[in-house]
Amino acid sequence: MDLINMIGASATILMGCLGLFFPNRASAFTGLTASTVEARAEFRGTLGITFILLGLFPLLTQSPYVFATVGLCWAGAALGRVVSIFVDRAQTPKNWAGAVFETVFATLLLVGQPFIEVRDSLMG
């Protein structure tokens, strides 16, 4: 895969490491609260290990489809955030920054070969 795709996957792993090893820092980063043992478990599991594996699998397989899938997950997160910004009237700088952040991650994972492979596959 292209270096840019590997950077996107590696950055996803780093985000997971933040959730797994530093749930309180991840809490401050996301604006969510990791104040109970259950909340810290959520950070370590959902925002930790899940994101580590989400970034690791494309690096291990080097499959453009896996890179594209992870990129689409980030794009979905960005889209969901934008929907929330308008539906929930949550037009805060932190939410806009989150949408940009997620869009950047999606772009890193989707550009180049993943985009070409998926496009060609869909076009027949």
Secondary structure, DSSP 8 states (H G I E B T S, - for coil): --HHHHHHHHHHHHHHHHHHH-HHHHHHHHT----SHHHHHHHHIIIIIHHHHHHHHHHHH--HHHHHHHHHHHHHHHHHHHHHHHHTT---HHHHHHHHHHHHHHHHHHTTHHHHHHHHHHH-
